[in-house]
Amino acid sequence: MSAWGKANGIKDEMLFMTDADAKFSKNIGWIRGERTGRYAMIIDHGKIIYAENEPGTDVTHKSLDVITLFHKASSPASIRAQTLLKQVSAHASETATEDQAADHTHQNKLQRTEFELNVTEDPPTGDQLRTILEYVGSGAGRPGQIVEGAVDEADALRKLKEDPNRFQRPVIVDWNNGRAVIGDKESEIMKMISQLPKETNSV
């Protein structure tokens, strides 16, 4: 949930939380077996102002990990990164569709890596930039590779606020699993994607 909020640039005034051990879900009766049900709830200062529970007893789909490409259409490197990510995403989706249609009676399990690709030409928010710097580390001139001329995190945040055009694209971020790639390095992008949790279905 927190990764979804980060990917969409939601600021600190809203917290995205899940019920990992299903204690709260069990108390309100919104569970599926021993797991939490699929529902959304908005709580404002201790008051529930919205609640919706998905009907049914089976999990209808698995939410995909979000990968964001901070993109610049005039940058050849950013175009290369976008093309690669779109190709990989399309291939994963095609494979998933074929898997669903095929007969797997002679296989025990199938694995595939799908992800939701979010392409934006907007610069990151301050919170997103902090997260990106946390993912890539602050050493070896990393802040300056992300925000032009920055020497550390505080300087990067200041320079981004003063001039958003200092943000260097492309930057690819896997919010769910805490990874980021600066630039269009194909090997690093593919490594990041290969480390995404595999969706495994019994057949």
C-alpha positions in Angstrom: 0.0 0.0 0.0 2.8 2.4 0.9 4.4 1.8 -2.5 1.1 2.7 -4.3 1.0 6.0 -2.4 4.6 6.8 -3.3 4.1 5.9 -7.0 1.2 8.4 -7.1 3.0 11.2 -5.2 0.7 11.1 -2.2 2.2 13.3 0.5 2.6 12.5 4.2 -0.9 13.8 5.3 -2.4 10.5 4.1 -1.1 7.1 5.3 -1.6 4.0 3.3 -1.8 0.9 5.5 -2.5 -2.8 5.2 -3.6 -5.4 7.7 -0.8 -7.9 7.4 -1.9 -10.3 10.2 -5.6 -9.8 9.5 -6.4 -8.9 13.1 -8.5 -5.8 12.2 -10.1 -7.6 9.3 -11.2 -10.5 11.6 -12.7 -8.0 14.1 -14.9 -6.4 11.4 -15.7 -9.7 9.7 -14.0 -8.9 6.4 -11.8 -11.9 5.9 -11.3 -14.7 3.4 -10.3 -17.8 5.3 -7.4 -16.8 7.4 -6.5 -13.8 5.2 -7.7 -10.3 5.0 -10.5 -9.6 2.5 -10.2 -7.2 -0.4 -11.5 -4.0 0.8 -10.8 -0.3 1.1 -11.4 2.0 4.0 -10.8 5.7 4.5 -10.4 6.8 8.2 -10.3 10.6 8.9 -9.3 11.5 12.4 -10.6 8.2 13.8 -13.9 8.3 11.9 -14.6 5.9 9.0 -15.8 8.0 6.2 -15.7 5.3 3.4 -15.7 1.5 3.4 -16.2 -0.9 0.6 -15.7 -4.7 0.6 -15.2 -6.6 -2.6 -17.9 -9.4 -2.8 -17.0 -13.0 -3.4 -14.8 -15.6 -1.7 -12.1 -16.0 -4.2 -9.2 -13.6 -5.0 -10.1 -12.3 -8.4 -6.7 -10.8 -9.3 -3.3 -9.9 -7.8 -2.3 -6.3 -7.7 0.8 -5.7 -9.8 4.0 -4.1 -8.6 4.3 -0.5 -9.8 7.4 0.5 -11.8 7.6 4.3 -12.5 9.6 5.7 -15.3 10.5 9.4 -14.8 10.6 10.2 -18.5 11.8 13.0 -20.8 10.5 12.7 -24.4 13.4 14.6 -25.8 16.0 12.4 -24.2 17.3 9.5 -26.3 18.3 7.6 -23.1 14.8 8.1 -21.7 13.2 6.9 -25.0 15.4 3.8 -24.9 14.4 3.0 -21.3 10.7 3.5 -22.1 10.9 1.3 -25.2 12.6 -1.5 -23.2 10.1 -1.3 -20.3 7.1 -1.3 -22.7 8.5 -4.3 -24.5 9.1 -6.3 -21.4 5.7 -5.3 -19.9 3.9 -6.3 -23.1 5.8 -9.6 -23.3 4.9 -10.4 -19.7 1.2 -9.6 -20.3 1.2 -11.8 -23.5 2.8 -14.6 -21.6 0.3 -14.4 -18.9 -2.6 -14.5 -21.3 -1.1 -17.5 -23.1 -0.6 -19.2 -19.7 -4.2 -18.7 -18.8 -5.4 -20.2 -22.1 -3.0 -23.1 -22.3 -3.4 -26.6 -20.9 -0.9 -27.1 -18.0 -1.8 -30.6 -17.0 1.8 -31.7 -17.2 3.2 -28.8 -15.2 3.1 -28.3 -11.4 3.6 -24.5 -11.4 4.0 -21.6 -13.8 5.8 -18.4 -13.0 5.6 -15.0 -14.6 6.7 -11.4 -13.8 4.1 -8.8 -14.6 4.2 -5.2 -13.5 2.3 -2.0 -13.9 4.3 0.6 -15.9 3.7 4.2 -14.8 5.3 6.7 -17.2 5.4 10.3 -16.1 7.2 13.5 -17.4 6.6 15.2 -14.1 9.5 15.5 -11.7 9.3 13.6 -8.4 7.8 15.2 -5.3 10.2 15.9 -2.4 9.0 12.7 -0.7 9.6 10.6 -3.9 13.1 12.1 -4.3 14.0 11.1 -0.7 12.8 7.6 -1.4 14.7 7.4 -4.7 17.9 8.5 -3.0 17.3 6.0 -0.2 17.0 3.2 -2.9 20.1 4.2 -4.8 22.2 5.3 -1.9 23.8 8.7 -1.3 27.4 7.8 -2.0 29.6 8.0 -5.1 28.0 11.2 -6.3 24.5 9.7 -6.6 22.6 12.8 -5.7 24.3 14.7 -8.5 23.4 11.9 -11.0 19.7 12.5 -10.1 19.6 16.2 -9.5 22.1 18.2 -11.5 24.8 19.8 -9.3 23.5 18.3 -6.0 26.1 17.2 -3.5 23.9 15.5 -1.0 20.3 14.7 -0.2 19.5 18.1 1.3 21.1 19.9 -1.6 19.2 17.7 -4.1 15.9 18.6 -2.4 16.7 22.2 -2.4 17.8 22.3 -6.0 14.8 20.3 -7.2 12.5 22.8 -5.4 14.3 25.8 -7.0 14.4 24.3 -10.5 12.5 21.0 -11.3 14.4 20.9 -14.6 17.5 19.9 -12.7 16.0 16.5 -12.3 17.9 14.1 -14.5 15.9 11.6 -16.5 15.4 8.7 -17.0 15.1 7.3 -13.5 13.2 3.9 -13.1 11.7 3.1 -9.7 10.3 -0.1 -8.3 8.4 1.3 -5.4 7.1 -2.0 -4.1 10.5 -3.6 -3.7 12.7 -0.6 -3.0 14.9 -0.4 -6.1 15.8 2.3 -8.6 17.9 2.6 -11.7 19.5 5.8 -13.0 19.8 6.1 -16.7 19.0 3.6 -19.5 21.4 0.8 -18.5 19.6 -2.2 -19.9 21.4 -4.8 -17.7 20.4 -3.0 -14.6 16.8 -2.4 -15.7 16.5 -6.1 -16.6 18.0 -7.1 -13.3 15.5 -5.0 -11.4 12.6 -6.6 -13.3 14.0 -10.1 -12.9 14.0 -9.5 -9.1 10.3 -8.7 -9.0 8.3 -11.3 -7.1 7.0 -14.0 -9.5 3.3 -14.6 -9.6 3.0 -18.4 -9.1 -0.2 -20.3 -9.8 -0.9 -23.9 -9.1 -2.3 -25.8 -12.1 
